């Protein structure tokens, strides 16, 4: 089925189907007089399939309405597609989809998918808050100033984050050498824990290679001094190593500190942390899943 045919269906169906799409997709509509704009906007992303329904026939052609939710959380939205996709999708699974809308001022029709969704495999750490896949170091003019930054991706969406500038010995602005050194040590698609200040020029506050969760034994909730701050921390035994990981101030710190109060000494936990120099930072901690006991052998 041609794209032109589907765009005609969307123009006809627009008055009866109310759809909220992702913000990355711009307005898409039929132009006045029944003609369809040739301008198209496409976006590719990773979404969790929720449900679908057969939306019947229109102009002798059949179509489905598919409901998706952003992989990282957010409100579900609807997309139209040709009949047959729904039967191959599994609710709750992640898929990479390409959506298309036509663009004309003042009118909106639902996003359209015309390529089959591809099942998406989450990479290590990608589904955790603040963890991205490193892509490369970039140098660009930003607001008339030369800046160095990094490109990172998450669920098939790539963003640029800029390193803060500092003064060197000659009083010239240069990218923070400590953060730049960490960035240059990373390889493409390495998972990386990033904290940044959002805005027109999103700026990196901290950067560290991500380490996957490990099983350990909770020792105690404590506090540590980092610079001029006293921070809540967890002491955990991981294998033969005992680590005290601090909780950074900011998003999620109150939740983590509350979790520590409910843990008991000797309790099995799963812990996610990263290190910056000699300092360990706690990203997440939870009670370890109980391993299933092997079934007892029946007597012969």
Rosetta blueprint (number, residue, H / E / L):
1 X L
2 X L
3 X H
4 X H
5 X H
6 X H
7 X H
8 X H
9 X H
10 X H
11 X H
12 X H
13 X H
14 X L
15 X L
16 X L
17 X L
18 X L
19 X L
20 X L
21 X L
22 X L
23 X L
24 X L
25 X L
26 X L
27 X L
28 X L
29 X L
30 X E
31 X L
32 X H
33 X H
34 X H
35 X L
36 X E
37 X L
38 X L
39 X L
40 X E
41 X E
42 X E
43 X E
44 X E
45 X E
46 X E
47 X E
48 X E
49 X E
50 X E
51 X E
52 X E
53 X E
54 X E
55 X E
56 X E
57 X E
58 X E
59 X L
60 X L
61 X E
62 X E
63 X E
64 X E
65 X E
66 X E
67 X E
68 X E
69 X E
70 X E
71 X L
72 X L
73 X L
74 X L
75 X L
76 X L
77 X E
78 X E
79 X E
80 X E
81 X E
82 X E
83 X L
84 X L
85 X L
86 X H
87 X H
88 X H
89 X L
90 X L
91 X L
92 X L
93 X L
94 X E
95 X E
96 X E
97 X E
98 X E
99 X E
100 X E
101 X E
102 X E
103 X L
104 X L
105 X L
106 X L
107 X L
108 X L
109 X L
110 X L
111 X E
112 X E
113 X E
114 X L
115 X L
116 X L
117 X L
118 X E
119 X E
120 X L
121 X L
122 X L
123 X L
124 X L
125 X L
126 X L
127 X L
128 X L
129 X L
130 X L
131 X E
132 X E
133 X E
134 X E
135 X E
136 X E
137 X E
138 X E
139 X E
140 X E
141 X E
142 X E
143 X L
144 X L
145 X E
146 X E
147 X E
148 X E
149 X E
150 X E
151 X E
152 X E
153 X E
154 X E
155 X L
156 X L
157 X E
158 X E
159 X E
160 X E
161 X E
162 X E
163 X L
164 X L
165 X E
166 X E
167 X E
168 X L
169 X L
170 X L
171 X L
172 X L
173 X E
174 X E
175 X E
176 X L
177 X H
178 X H
179 X H
180 X H
181 X H
182 X H
183 X H
184 X H
185 X L
186 X L
187 X L
188 X L
189 X L
190 X L
191 X E
192 X E
193 X E
194 X E
195 X E
196 X E
197 X E
198 X L
199 X L
200 X L
201 X L
202 X L
203 X E
204 X E
205 X E
206 X E
207 X E
208 X E
209 X E
210 X L
211 X L
212 X L
213 X L
214 X E
215 X E
216 X E
217 X E
218 X E
219 X E
220 X E
221 X E
222 X E
223 X E
224 X E
225 X E
226 X E
227 X L
228 X L
229 X E
230 X E
231 X E
232 X E
233 X E
234 X E
235 X E
236 X E
237 X E
238 X E
239 X L
240 X L
241 X E
242 X E
243 X E
244 X E
245 X E
246 X E
247 X L
248 X L
249 X L
250 X L
251 X L
252 X L
253 X H
254 X H
255 X H
256 X H
257 X H
258 X H
259 X H
260 X H
261 X H
262 X H
263 X L
264 X L
265 X L
266 X L
267 X L
268 X E
269 X E
270 X E
271 X E
272 X E
273 X E
274 X E
275 X E
276 X E
277 X L
278 X L
279 X E
280 X E
281 X E
282 X E
283 X E
284 X E
285 X E
286 X E
287 X E
288 X L
289 X L
290 X L
291 X L
292 X L
293 X L
294 X L
295 X L
296 X L
297 X L
298 X L
299 X L
300 X L
